[in-house]
Amino acid sequence: MEGGGPGPLARLILVEAALELVPKELWDELDVKRSSARYGVPPGHMLLDKSLHYRAMRRLPGKWRRGRPDILHVSLLNAMDSPLVRKGLVDVYFHTVEGRVFRVRGDTRIPKSYERFRGLMSQLLREGRVPPGGDPLIYELNVRLDRLIGDSPRILLWERGRSIGLESLVDRVLGSRGVWIIIGAFPRGDFPSHIFRLAGEDERVSLYRGLPVKAWTVVSRILCGLESALGLL
């Protein structure tokens, strides 16, 4: 909980977020040069974005999982607007496709403009914190994801996990204070093996009976279910 206390009811983490700076091997690609000139920033200061760099990404390894910072943007907008987060009842983190882990303070206001969000995330990836000076609102944690979660209870939202109703999921969260709620923030494909190793079979659950659902929808549904159970709606 922000400012101390017994700790949060839950910790929400968006994993494998498709958030990274344009890799050096793409700096000479035409798409990258054009967007660099358009925004007036060096290629290495831009976020990799499929909407801008689609052709440049054609030979990039794992291209179907990369270049979608918009998924993290919308998911964070939904999460940070919840009274659970603002009251310190749910902590928010995200983990990138490069393995970096960041904490988002509960009083952080995520820019509604995608352009401003891209600028903020570019600064974050370069500096490790935003704002660069003073008390940061978003900052990098020098820890691996598995060590961050440690022995704490966890729930992995996976489309092929065991089907569970929202009420049952909420009961499970409220019955395990400090539980990690793990949600993928990448566009296509499955979790890599190191993410699956974080959760056993009983800890992998699906709210939509196997249907693939956007990360921000899962975030909203879980937080709304918790808000309702706690009398905040």
CYANA upper distance limits for C-alpha pairs under 8 A (distance plus 0.5 A):
  1 MET  CA      5 GLY  CA      6.51
  1 MET  CA      6 PRO  CA      7.67
  1 MET  CA      7 GLY  CA      5.33
  1 MET  CA      8 PRO  CA      5.50
  1 MET  CA     88 GLY  CA      5.04
  1 MET  CA     89 LEU  CA      6.78
  1 MET  CA     90 VAL  CA      7.97
  1 MET  CA     91 ASP  CA      7.48
  2 GLU  CA     88 GLY  CA      5.95
  2 GLU  CA    105 ARG  CA      7.96
  2 GLU  CA    106 GLY  CA      7.37
  7 GLY  CA     89 LEU  CA      8.24
  7 GLY  CA    178 GLY  CA      7.49
  8 PRO  CA     88 GLY  CA      6.83
  8 PRO  CA     89 LEU  CA      5.14
  8 PRO  CA     90 VAL  CA      5.84
  8 PRO  CA     91 ASP  CA      6.92
  8 PRO  CA    177 ARG  CA      7.63
  8 PRO  CA    178 GLY  CA      6.21
  9 LEU  CA     89 LEU  CA      5.80
  9 LEU  CA     90 VAL  CA      6.36
  9 LEU  CA    173 VAL  CA      8.09
  9 LEU  CA    174 LEU  CA      7.26
  9 LEU  CA    176 SER  CA      8.34
  9 LEU  CA    177 ARG  CA      5.34
  9 LEU  CA    178 GLY  CA      5.52
  9 LEU  CA    179 VAL  CA      7.60
 10 ALA  CA     89 LEU  CA      7.36
 10 ALA  CA     90 VAL  CA      5.46
 10 ALA  CA     91 ASP  CA      7.06
 10 ALA  CA    173 VAL  CA      7.39
 10 ALA  CA    177 ARG  CA      6.74
 10 ALA  CA    178 GLY  CA      4.96
 10 ALA  CA    179 VAL  CA      5.38
 10 ALA  CA    180 TRP  CA      6.45
 10 ALA  CA    181 ILE  CA      7.59
 11 ARG  CA     90 VAL  CA      5.94
 11 ARG  CA     91 ASP  CA      5.16
 11 ARG  CA     92 VAL  CA      6.45
 11 ARG  CA     93 TYR  CA      8.01
 11 ARG  CA    178 GLY  CA      6.71
 11 ARG  CA    179 VAL  CA      6.60
 11 ARG  CA    180 TRP  CA      5.22
 11 ARG  CA    181 ILE  CA      6.52
 12 LEU  CA     90 VAL  CA      7.33
 12 LEU  CA     91 ASP  CA      6.56
 12 LEU  CA     92 VAL  CA      5.43
 12 LEU  CA     93 TYR  CA      6.70
 12 LEU  CA    180 TRP  CA      6.39
 12 LEU  CA    181 ILE  CA      5.27
 12 LEU  CA    182 ILE  CA      6.78
 12 LEU  CA    183 ILE  CA      8.25
 13 ILE  CA     92 VAL  CA      6.40
 13 ILE  CA     93 TYR  CA      5.08
 13 ILE  CA     94 PHE  CA      5.55
 13 ILE  CA     95 HIS  CA      7.66
 13 ILE  CA    180 TRP  CA      7.56
 13 ILE  CA    181 ILE  CA      6.65
 13 ILE  CA    182 ILE  CA      5.66
 13 ILE  CA    183 ILE  CA      6.84
 14 LEU  CA     72 LEU  CA      8.18
 14 LEU  CA     93 TYR  CA      6.99
 14 LEU  CA     94 PHE  CA      5.05
 14 LEU  CA     95 HIS  CA      6.59
 14 LEU  CA    182 ILE  CA      6.63
 14 LEU  CA    183 ILE  CA      5.46
 14 LEU  CA    184 GLY  CA      6.10
 14 LEU  CA    185 ALA  CA      6.15
 15 VAL  CA     94 PHE  CA      6.28
 15 VAL  CA     95 HIS  CA      5.09
 15 VAL  CA     96 THR  CA      6.74
 15 VAL  CA     97 VAL  CA      8.18
 15 VAL  CA    182 ILE  CA      7.28
 15 VAL  CA    183 ILE  CA      6.55
 15 VAL  CA    184 GLY  CA      5.42
 15 VAL  CA    185 ALA  CA      6.22
 15 VAL  CA    186 PHE  CA      8.41
 16 GLU  CA     95 HIS  CA      6.14
 16 GLU  CA     96 THR  CA      5.16
 16 GLU  CA     97 VAL  CA      4.84
 16 GLU  CA     98 GLU  CA      8.23
 16 GLU  CA     99 GLY  CA      7.94
 16 GLU  CA    184 GLY  CA      6.64
 16 GLU  CA    185 ALA  CA      6.35
 16 GLU  CA    186 PHE  CA      6.55
 16 GLU  CA    191 PHE  CA      8.44
 17 ALA  CA     68 ARG  CA      8.45
 17 ALA  CA     69 PRO  CA      7.78
 17 ALA  CA     71 ILE  CA      8.15
 17 ALA  CA     72 LEU  CA      6.85
 17 ALA  CA     94 PHE  CA      7.63
 17 ALA  CA     95 HIS  CA      6.54
 17 ALA  CA     96 THR  CA      4.94
 17 ALA  CA     97 VAL  CA      6.06
 17 ALA  CA    184 GLY  CA      7.55
 17 ALA  CA    185 ALA  CA      5.04
 17 ALA  CA    186 PHE  CA      5.81
 18 ALA  CA     65 ARG  CA      6.91
 18 ALA  CA     66 ARG  CA      5.19
 18 ALA  CA     67 GLY  CA      6.00
 18 ALA  CA     68 ARG  CA      5.55
 18 ALA  CA     69 PRO  CA      6.05
 18 ALA  CA     71 ILE  CA      8.16
 18 ALA  CA     72 LEU  CA      8.10
 18 ALA  CA     96 THR  CA      6.84
 18 ALA  CA     97 VAL  CA      6.30
 18 ALA  CA    185 ALA  CA      7.28
 18 ALA  CA    186 PHE  CA      5.87
 18 ALA  CA    187 PRO  CA      8.17
 19 LEU  CA     47 LEU  CA      7.55
 19 LEU  CA     48 LEU  CA      7.67
 19 LEU  CA     66 ARG  CA      7.67
 19 LEU  CA     67 GLY  CA      7.00
 19 LEU  CA     68 ARG  CA      7.13
 19 LEU  CA     69 PRO  CA      5.56
 19 LEU  CA     72 LEU  CA      8.27
 19 LEU  CA     96 THR  CA      6.40
 19 LEU  CA     97 VAL  CA      7.27
 20 GLU  CA     47 LEU  CA      6.20
 20 GLU  CA     48 LEU  CA      6.38
 20 GLU  CA     67 GLY  CA      7.87
 20 GLU  CA     96 THR  CA      7.97
 20 GLU  CA     97 VAL  CA      8.07
 20 GLU  CA     98 GLU  CA      7.89
 20 GLU  CA    125 LEU  CA      7.76
 21 LEU  CA     44 GLY  CA      6.71
 21 LEU  CA     45 HIS  CA      6.94
 21 LEU  CA     46 MET  CA      6.08
 21 LEU  CA     47 LEU  CA      4.80
 21 LEU  CA     48 LEU  CA      5.82
 21 LEU  CA    122 SER  CA      7.29
 21 LEU  CA    125 LEU  CA      7.77
 22 VAL  CA     26 LEU  CA      7.25
 22 VAL  CA     27 TRP  CA      7.71
 22 VAL  CA     43 PRO  CA      6.94
 22 VAL  CA     44 GLY  CA      6.14
 22 VAL  CA     45 HIS  CA      7.88
 22 VAL  CA     46 MET  CA      6.40
 22 VAL  CA     47 LEU  CA      6.05
 22 VAL  CA     48 LEU  CA      5.04
 23 PRO  CA     27 TRP  CA      7.53
 23 PRO  CA     44 GLY  CA      7.54
 23 PRO  CA     48 LEU  CA      8.18
 24 LYS  CA     44 GLY  CA      7.33
 26 LEU  CA     32 VAL  CA      7.42
 26 LEU  CA     56 ALA  CA      6.94
 26 LEU  CA     57 MET  CA      8.16
 27 TRP  CA     32 VAL  CA      6.49
 27 TRP  CA     33 LYS  CA      7.38
 27 TRP  CA     43 PRO  CA      6.21
 27 TRP  CA     44 GLY  CA      7.83
 28 ASP  CA     32 VAL  CA      7.40
 28 ASP  CA     33 LYS  CA      7.02
 29 GLU  CA     33 LYS  CA      6.77
 29 GLU  CA     56 ALA  CA      6.17
 30 LEU  CA     34 ARG  CA      6.60
 30 LEU  CA     56 ALA  CA      7.68
 31 ASP  CA     35 SER  CA      6.81
 31 ASP  CA     52 LEU  CA      7.18
 31 ASP  CA     53 HIS  CA      5.83
 31 ASP  CA     54 TYR  CA      8.18
 31 ASP  CA     55 ARG  CA      7.28
 31 ASP  CA     56 ALA  CA      6.40
 32 VAL  CA     36 SER  CA      6.47
 32 VAL  CA     43 PRO  CA      7.02
 32 VAL  CA     52 LEU  CA      8.08
 32 VAL  CA     53 HIS  CA      6.64
 32 VAL  CA     56 ALA  CA      7.45
 33 LYS  CA     37 ALA  CA      6.68
 33 LYS  CA     43 PRO  CA      7.57
 34 ARG  CA     38 ARG  CA      6.57
 35 SER  CA     39 TYR  CA      6.60
 35 SER  CA     52 LEU  CA      7.33
 36 SER  CA     40 GLY  CA      6.15
 36 SER  CA     41 VAL  CA      5.84
 36 SER  CA     42 PRO  CA      6.32
 36 SER  CA     43 PRO  CA      6.04
 36 SER  CA     46 MET  CA      7.98
 37 ALA  CA     41 VAL  CA      7.45
 41 VAL  CA     45 HIS  CA      6.81
 41 VAL  CA     46 MET  CA      7.49
 42 PRO  CA     46 MET  CA      7.47
 45 HIS  CA    122 SER  CA      6.60
 45 HIS  CA    123 GLN  CA      8.33
 45 HIS  CA    126 ARG  CA      8.14
 46 MET  CA    118 ARG  CA      8.38
 46 MET  CA    119 GLY  CA      8.34
 46 MET  CA    122 SER  CA      6.63
 47 LEU  CA     67 GLY  CA      8.15
 47 LEU  CA     69 PRO  CA      8.25
 47 LEU  CA    118 ARG  CA      7.10
 47 LEU  CA    121 MET  CA      8.14
 47 LEU  CA    122 SER  CA      6.47
 48 LEU  CA     52 LEU  CA      8.48
 48 LEU  CA     53 HIS  CA      7.44
 48 LEU  CA     66 ARG  CA      8.17
 48 LEU  CA     67 GLY  CA      5.33
 48 LEU  CA     68 ARG  CA      8.13
 48 LEU  CA     69 PRO  CA      8.39
 49 ASP  CA     53 HIS  CA      6.25
 49 ASP  CA     54 TYR  CA      8.10
 49 ASP  CA     66 ARG  CA      8.45
 49 ASP  CA     67 GLY  CA      4.70
 49 ASP  CA     68 ARG  CA      6.24
 49 ASP  CA     69 PRO  CA      7.27
 50 LYS  CA     54 TYR  CA      5.19
 50 LYS  CA     57 MET  CA      7.99
 50 LYS  CA     66 ARG  CA      8.16
 50 LYS  CA     67 GLY  CA      5.30
 50 LYS  CA     68 ARG  CA      6.73
 53 HIS  CA     57 MET  CA      6.59
 54 TYR  CA     58 ARG  CA      7.23
 56 ALA  CA     60 LEU  CA      8.46
 57 MET  CA     63 LYS  CA      6.75
 58 ARG  CA     63 LYS  CA      7.50
 59 ARG  CA     63 LYS  CA      7.96
 62 GLY  CA     66 ARG  CA      7.28
 63 LYS  CA     67 GLY  CA      8.06
 64 TRP  CA    187 PRO  CA      7.56
 64 TRP  CA    188 ARG  CA      6.55
 64 TRP  CA    189 GLY  CA      8.10
 65 ARG  CA    186 PHE  CA      6.15
 65 ARG  CA    187 PRO  CA      6.16
 65 ARG  CA    188 ARG  CA      6.11
 65 ARG  CA    189 GLY  CA      7.45
 66 ARG  CA     97 VAL  CA      8.14
 66 ARG  CA    186 PHE  CA      7.65
 66 ARG  CA    187 PRO  CA      8.10
 68 ARG  CA     72 LEU  CA      8.32
 68 ARG  CA    186 PHE  CA      7.61
 68 ARG  CA    187 PRO  CA      7.43
 69 PRO  CA     73 HIS  CA      6.80
 69 PRO  CA    118 ARG  CA      8.14
 70 ASP  CA     74 VAL  CA      6.71
 70 ASP  CA    114 TYR  CA      7.83
 71 ILE  CA     75 SER  CA      6.67
 71 ILE  CA    185 ALA  CA      6.60
 71 ILE  CA    186 PHE  CA      7.54
 71 ILE  CA    187 PRO  CA      8.09
 71 ILE  CA    215 ALA  CA      7.65
 71 ILE  CA    216 TRP  CA      7.85
 72 LEU  CA     76 LEU  CA      6.45
 72 LEU  CA    185 ALA  CA      6.67
 73 HIS  CA     77 LEU  CA      6.69
 73 HIS  CA    110 ILE  CA      8.37
 73 HIS  CA    114 TYR  CA      7.81
 73 HIS  CA    117 PHE  CA      7.55
 74 VAL  CA     78 ASN  CA      6.82
 74 VAL  CA    216 TRP  CA      6.66
 75 SER  CA     79 ALA  CA      6.67
 75 SER  CA    215 ALA  CA      6.90
 75 SER  CA    216 TRP  CA      4.71
 75 SER  CA    217 THR  CA      8.40
 75 SER  CA    219 VAL  CA      7.17
 76 LEU  CA     80 MET  CA      6.27
 76 LEU  CA    110 ILE  CA      7.48
 76 LEU  CA    216 TRP  CA      8.34
 77 LEU  CA     81 ASP  CA      6.74
 77 LEU  CA    110 ILE  CA      6.48
 77 LEU  CA    111 PRO  CA      8.44
 77 LEU  CA    112 LYS  CA      7.80
 78 ASN  CA     82 SER  CA      7.42
 78 ASN  CA    216 TRP  CA      7.21
 78 ASN  CA    219 VAL  CA      7.62
 78 ASN  CA    220 SER  CA      6.65
 79 ALA  CA     85 VAL  CA      7.64
 79 ALA  CA     92 VAL  CA      8.22
 79 ALA  CA    219 VAL  CA      7.04
 79 ALA  CA    220 SER  CA      7.38
 79 ALA  CA    223 LEU  CA      8.01
 80 MET  CA     85 VAL  CA      6.51
 80 MET  CA     86 ARG  CA      7.57
 80 MET  CA    106 GLY  CA      7.39
 80 MET  CA    107 ASP  CA      8.42
 80 MET  CA    108 THR  CA      7.66
 80 MET  CA    109 ARG  CA      7.60
 80 MET  CA    110 ILE  CA      7.82
 81 ASP  CA     85 VAL  CA      7.88
 81 ASP  CA     86 ARG  CA      7.93
 82 SER  CA     86 ARG  CA      7.01
 82 SER  CA    223 LEU  CA      7.60
 83 PRO  CA     87 LYS  CA      6.33
 83 PRO  CA    227 GLU  CA      8.29
 83 PRO  CA    232 LEU  CA      8.09
 84 LEU  CA     88 GLY  CA      6.78
 84 LEU  CA     89 LEU  CA      5.49
 84 LEU  CA     90 VAL  CA      6.05
 84 LEU  CA    223 LEU  CA      8.02
 84 LEU  CA    227 GLU  CA      7.38
 85 VAL  CA     89 LEU  CA      6.26
 85 VAL  CA     90 VAL  CA      5.32
 85 VAL  CA     91 ASP  CA      6.70
 85 VAL  CA     92 VAL  CA      7.98
 85 VAL  CA    106 GLY  CA      5.92
 86 ARG  CA    106 GLY  CA      5.61
 86 ARG  CA    107 ASP  CA      6.47
 87 LYS  CA    106 GLY  CA      7.99
 88 GLY  CA    106 GLY  CA      6.80
 91 ASP  CA    104 VAL  CA      8.11
 91 ASP  CA    105 ARG  CA      8.09
 91 ASP  CA    106 GLY  CA      7.38
 92 VAL  CA    103 ARG  CA      6.77
 92 VAL  CA    104 VAL  CA      6.00
 92 VAL  CA    105 ARG  CA      7.77
 92 VAL  CA    106 GLY  CA      7.92
 93 TYR  CA    101 VAL  CA      7.70
 93 TYR  CA    102 PHE  CA      6.05
 93 TYR  CA    103 ARG  CA      4.95
 93 TYR  CA    104 VAL  CA      6.18
 94 PHE  CA    101 VAL  CA      6.32
 94 PHE  CA    102 PHE  CA      5.84
 94 PHE  CA    103 ARG  CA      7.16
 94 PHE  CA    104 VAL  CA      8.41
 95 HIS  CA     99 GLY  CA      6.68
 95 HIS  CA    100 ARG  CA      6.00
 95 HIS  CA    101 VAL  CA      4.87
 95 HIS  CA    102 PHE  CA      6.82
 95 HIS  CA    145 LEU  CA      8.05
 96 THR  CA    100 ARG  CA      5.79
 96 THR  CA    101 VAL  CA      7.10
 99 GLY  CA    144 ARG  CA      7.95
 99 GLY  CA    145 LEU  CA      8.12
100 ARG  CA    140 GLU  CA      7.73
100 ARG  CA    141 LEU  CA      8.26
100 ARG  CA    144 ARG  CA      8.19
101 VAL  CA    140 GLU  CA      6.26
101 VAL  CA    141 LEU  CA      6.12
101 VAL  CA    142 ASN  CA      8.01
101 VAL  CA    143 VAL  CA      7.71
101 VAL  CA    144 ARG  CA      7.83
101 VAL  CA    145 LEU  CA      7.34
102 PHE  CA    138 ILE  CA      7.19
102 PHE  CA    139 TYR  CA      5.91
102 PHE  CA    140 GLU  CA      4.77
102 PHE  CA    141 LEU  CA      6.13
103 ARG  CA    138 ILE  CA      6.14
103 ARG  CA    139 TYR  CA      6.07
103 ARG  CA    140 GLU  CA      6.91
103 ARG  CA    141 LEU  CA      7.48
104 VAL  CA    108 THR  CA      7.29
104 VAL  CA    137 LEU  CA      6.69
104 VAL  CA    138 ILE  CA      5.08
104 VAL  CA    139 TYR  CA      7.41
105 ARG  CA    137 LEU  CA      5.76
105 ARG  CA    138 ILE  CA      6.62
107 ASP  CA    137 LEU  CA      8.07
108 THR  CA    137 LEU  CA      6.24
108 THR  CA    138 ILE  CA      8.11
110 ILE  CA    117 PHE  CA      7.71
111 PRO  CA    116 ARG  CA      6.61
111 PRO  CA    117 PHE  CA      6.00
112 LYS  CA    116 ARG  CA      8.21
112 LYS  CA    117 PHE  CA      7.87
113 SER  CA    117 PHE  CA      6.76
114 TYR  CA    118 ARG  CA      6.64
115 GLU  CA    119 GLY  CA      6.97
116 ARG  CA    120 LEU  CA      6.69
117 PHE  CA    121 MET  CA      6.58
118 ARG  CA    122 SER  CA      6.55
119 GLY  CA    123 GLN  CA      6.86
120 LEU  CA    124 LEU  CA      6.71
120 LEU  CA    130 VAL  CA      7.91
121 MET  CA    125 LEU  CA      6.60
122 SER  CA    126 ARG  CA      6.77
123 GLN  CA    127 GLU  CA      6.32
123 GLN  CA    128 GLY  CA      8.22
123 GLN  CA    129 ARG  CA      8.11
123 GLN  CA    130 VAL  CA      7.45
124 LEU  CA    128 GLY  CA      5.51
124 LEU  CA    129 ARG  CA      5.49
124 LEU  CA    130 VAL  CA      6.08
124 LEU  CA    138 ILE  CA      8.14
124 LEU  CA    139 TYR  CA      7.95
125 LEU  CA    129 ARG  CA      8.13
127 GLU  CA    132 PRO  CA      6.95
128 GLY  CA    132 PRO  CA      8.40
128 GLY  CA    139 TYR  CA      6.32
128 GLY  CA    140 GLU  CA      5.74
129 ARG  CA    136 PRO  CA      6.51
129 ARG  CA    137 LEU  CA      8.01
129 ARG  CA    138 ILE  CA      6.09
129 ARG  CA    139 TYR  CA      4.63
129 ARG  CA    140 GLU  CA      6.68
130 VAL  CA    136 PRO  CA      5.79
130 VAL  CA    137 LEU  CA      6.46
130 VAL  CA    138 ILE  CA      5.99
130 VAL  CA    139 TYR  CA      7.00
131 PRO  CA    135 ASP  CA      8.01
131 PRO  CA    136 PRO  CA      5.94
131 PRO  CA    137 LEU  CA      7.31
131 PRO  CA    138 ILE  CA      8.24
132 PRO  CA    136 PRO  CA      7.51
143 VAL  CA    147 ARG  CA      7.08
143 VAL  CA    148 LEU  CA      6.78
144 ARG  CA    148 LEU  CA      6.68
145 LEU  CA    149 ILE  CA      6.87
146 ASP  CA    150 GLY  CA      6.46
146 ASP  CA    198 LEU  CA      7.17
149 ILE  CA    154 ARG  CA      8.50
149 ILE  CA    180 TRP  CA      7.70
152 SER  CA    178 GLY  CA      7.59
152 SER  CA    179 VAL  CA      6.82
152 SER  CA    180 TRP  CA      7.71
153 PRO  CA    176 SER  CA      7.27
153 PRO  CA    178 GLY  CA      7.73
153 PRO  CA    179 VAL  CA      5.27
153 PRO  CA    180 TRP  CA      6.79
154 ARG  CA    179 VAL  CA      5.57
154 ARG  CA    180 TRP  CA      4.88
154 ARG  CA    181 ILE  CA      6.47
154 ARG  CA    182 ILE  CA      7.80
154 ARG  CA    199 ALA  CA      7.36
154 ARG  CA    203 GLU  CA      7.11
155 ILE  CA    179 VAL  CA      7.78
155 ILE  CA    180 TRP  CA      6.63
155 ILE  CA    181 ILE  CA      5.54
155 ILE  CA    182 ILE  CA      6.53
155 ILE  CA    199 ALA  CA      7.50
155 ILE  CA    203 GLU  CA      5.45
155 ILE  CA    204 ARG  CA      6.58
155 ILE  CA    205 VAL  CA      7.59
156 LEU  CA    181 ILE  CA      6.70
156 LEU  CA    182 ILE  CA      5.22
156 LEU  CA    183 ILE  CA      6.91
156 LEU  CA    199 ALA  CA      6.89
156 LEU  CA    203 GLU  CA      6.47
156 LEU  CA    204 ARG  CA      5.20
156 LEU  CA    205 VAL  CA      6.70
157 LEU  CA    161 GLY  CA      7.70
157 LEU  CA    181 ILE  CA      7.98
157 LEU  CA    182 ILE  CA      6.61
157 LEU  CA    183 ILE  CA      5.97
157 LEU  CA    184 GLY  CA      8.10
157 LEU  CA    204 ARG  CA      6.43
157 LEU  CA    205 VAL  CA      5.68
157 LEU  CA    206 SER  CA      6.17
157 LEU  CA    207 LEU  CA      8.20
158 TRP  CA    183 ILE  CA      8.24
158 TRP  CA    204 ARG  CA      6.50
158 TRP  CA    205 VAL  CA      6.18
158 TRP  CA    206 SER  CA      5.88
159 GLU  CA    205 VAL  CA      7.83
159 GLU  CA    206 SER  CA      5.61
159 GLU  CA    207 LEU  CA      8.22
159 GLU  CA    208 TYR  CA      7.61
159 GLU  CA    209 ARG  CA      7.56
159 GLU  CA    210 GLY  CA      5.01
159 GLU  CA    211 LEU  CA      6.45
159 GLU  CA    212 PRO  CA      6.28
159 GLU  CA    213 VAL  CA      8.32
160 ARG  CA    205 VAL  CA      7.94
160 ARG  CA    206 SER  CA      6.99
160 ARG  CA    209 ARG  CA      8.18
160 ARG  CA    210 GLY  CA      5.64
161 GLY  CA    201 GLU  CA      8.16
161 GLY  CA    204 ARG  CA      5.32
161 GLY  CA    205 VAL  CA      4.65
161 GLY  CA    206 SER  CA      5.48
161 GLY  CA    210 GLY  CA      7.86
162 ARG  CA    202 ASP  CA      7.79
162 ARG  CA    204 ARG  CA      6.80
162 ARG  CA    205 VAL  CA      5.03
162 ARG  CA    206 SER  CA      6.19
163 SER  CA    205 VAL  CA      6.29
163 SER  CA    206 SER  CA      5.27
163 SER  CA    207 LEU  CA      6.51
163 SER  CA    208 TYR  CA      7.65
163 SER  CA    209 ARG  CA      5.88
163 SER  CA    210 GLY  CA      8.08
164 ILE  CA    168 SER  CA      7.00
164 ILE  CA    169 LEU  CA      7.09
164 ILE  CA    205 VAL  CA      6.83
164 ILE  CA    206 SER  CA      6.47
164 ILE  CA    207 LEU  CA      6.01
164 ILE  CA    209 ARG  CA      8.40
165 GLY  CA    169 LEU  CA      6.76
165 GLY  CA    207 LEU  CA      6.51
166 LEU  CA    170 VAL  CA      6.58
166 LEU  CA    207 LEU  CA      7.10
166 LEU  CA    221 ARG  CA      8.46
166 LEU  CA    222 ILE  CA      7.65
166 LEU  CA    225 GLY  CA      7.26
167 GLU  CA    171 ASP  CA      6.69
167 GLU  CA    225 GLY  CA      7.64
168 SER  CA    172 ARG  CA      6.67
169 LEU  CA    173 VAL  CA      6.76
170 VAL  CA    174 LEU  CA      6.63
170 VAL  CA    222 ILE  CA      7.80
170 VAL  CA    225 GLY  CA      6.92
170 VAL  CA    226 LEU  CA      6.42
170 VAL  CA    229 ALA  CA      8.11
171 ASP  CA    175 GLY  CA      6.45
172 ARG  CA    176 SER  CA      6.90
173 VAL  CA    177 ARG  CA      7.36
173 VAL  CA    179 VAL  CA      6.75
183 ILE  CA    215 ALA  CA      7.15
183 ILE  CA    218 VAL  CA      8.29
183 ILE  CA    219 VAL  CA      8.26
184 GLY  CA    191 PHE  CA      7.91
184 GLY  CA    215 ALA  CA      6.94
185 ALA  CA    215 ALA  CA      6.31
191 PHE  CA    195 ILE  CA      6.52
191 PHE  CA    196 PHE  CA      7.08
192 PRO  CA    196 PHE  CA      7.16
193 SER  CA    197 ARG  CA      6.69
194 HIS  CA    198 LEU  CA      7.36
195 ILE  CA    199 ALA  CA      8.03
196 PHE  CA    200 GLY  CA      8.09
199 ALA  CA    203 GLU  CA      5.91
199 ALA  CA    204 ARG  CA      6.91
200 GLY  CA    204 ARG  CA      7.12
206 SER  CA    210 GLY  CA      6.94
208 TYR  CA    212 PRO  CA      8.13
208 TYR  CA    213 VAL  CA      8.07
213 VAL  CA    217 THR  CA      7.27
213 VAL  CA    218 VAL  CA      7.54
214 LYS  CA    218 VAL  CA      7.16
215 ALA  CA    219 VAL  CA      6.73
216 TRP  CA    220 SER  CA      6.59
217 THR  CA    221 ARG  CA      6.60
218 VAL  CA    222 ILE  CA      6.65
219 VAL  CA    223 LEU  CA      6.68
220 SER  CA    224 CYS  CA      6.42
221 ARG  CA    225 GLY  CA      6.58
222 ILE  CA    226 LEU  CA      6.79
223 LEU  CA    227 GLU  CA      6.55
224 CYS  CA    228 SER  CA      6.59
224 CYS  CA    233 LEU  CA      8.37
225 GLY  CA    229 ALA  CA      6.75
226 LEU  CA    230 LEU  CA      6.63
227 GLU  CA    231 GLY  CA      6.61
227 GLU  CA    232 LEU  CA      5.34
227 GLU  CA    233 LEU  CA      6.31
228 SER  CA    232 LEU  CA      6.28
228 SER  CA    233 LEU  CA      5.68
